[in-house]
Amino acid sequence: GLEAVIDPALREVDVGGLVGCSREEVEARDPAWYRIWSDGGVIGYPDGETYVELHRRSVDAFQRILEAADGRTAAVVCHGGNIRAITSEVVGLGADDRWRISAVANCSITAFERKRGRIALVTFNETGHLV
């Protein structure tokens, strides 16, 4: 009986000119950029989005979802970058500290709880249900 709502703000990061490229193709095209990216030093993608932009739109969408839920349980299905951004915000890290949050496994569950106006991280990247 629930209605699915699509929010474009919860799309994955816009990789710009790298859309459709494999990691090998990106590395061959721009080895210096790829090396910085693989070391976690990239702030964004060529002709695409920055991590700060991803962070802001993800957190804004999360806030809208919380307001619409009005104390009820809400389920959100989104990409790992969005989950890392939202988790970073909840635990008090900014967009530039996203590297402090590990990558998120496909189909994992991350849960937050809101009590007395405060949001807490309950579980992160839980994959036990996939066994």
Protein Blocks (a to p, Z undefined) as FASTA:
>chain_A
ZZcdddfklpccdehjmgoiafklmmmmmmmlmmmmmnopagbdehiacfklmmmmmmmm
mmmmmmmnnopacdddddfklmmmmmmmmnopafklmmmpccddehiacddddeehiacd
fbghiaklmZZ
